[in-house]
Amino acid sequence: MKIYFIAICGKGVGNLAVLLKKMGHDVRGSEYSQNTFYPPIADLIKDNEIPVDFGFDPEKVTPEYDLIVTGGAALIHDPNNPQLQKAKDLGLKIITFATGIGRIVAKEES
């Protein structure tokens, strides 16, 4: 599955991105700026070779993504986050970080 994380550098969000990559998914994400991409999560994301786009450029969200995951900070800097709006316009499947965790953890064998 091809997954794009909007606001990937949150403690939980970054770890979910790494977990999904280790499960074999193609993972990429965005972060508001290089100033908001800091250790320890930034190091974890880099170490796991997850590409990160800086700025919420809507052109980075394309129909090729199977899933868009929004971190809690996705709407902090812009309540009308352009990447989230583009994902909606394209009709992509969008879930929150919390929903993503729930889907992985809430299984008989997790």
Steps between C-alpha positions, in 0.01 A plus 500: 500500500622851419448728804555874543522658848412867541694642800722193539732621778270452798620242751215262432458581131868450420505168680188386314666594169807294590287206612305502174821521298641202692179315418587545132298807403633780281502798739567868442395813686507873545589732782425870540867605478851389581460692828223262608693187389721428801642208703432248619216431253676667206799270556275195514330601174836566330650175629209311346544683169153652488498796260363824645374804310525833680200727476150379432521519120176358358682381187670232712162332558414298192246233402767231535460497881280230648478672838560843653571514875468834676705582804368726773704795373362478146249775576691706756690720255214517252145393588444459125811286445552495122620139496198381692272699270668350193458147640129572553465644149660186356270276704791327675446296814594720799540390861635660815804374685274370778293298255819359347629384837161351583496296180842353569468441874135393523559152361499160656871465423680832509 
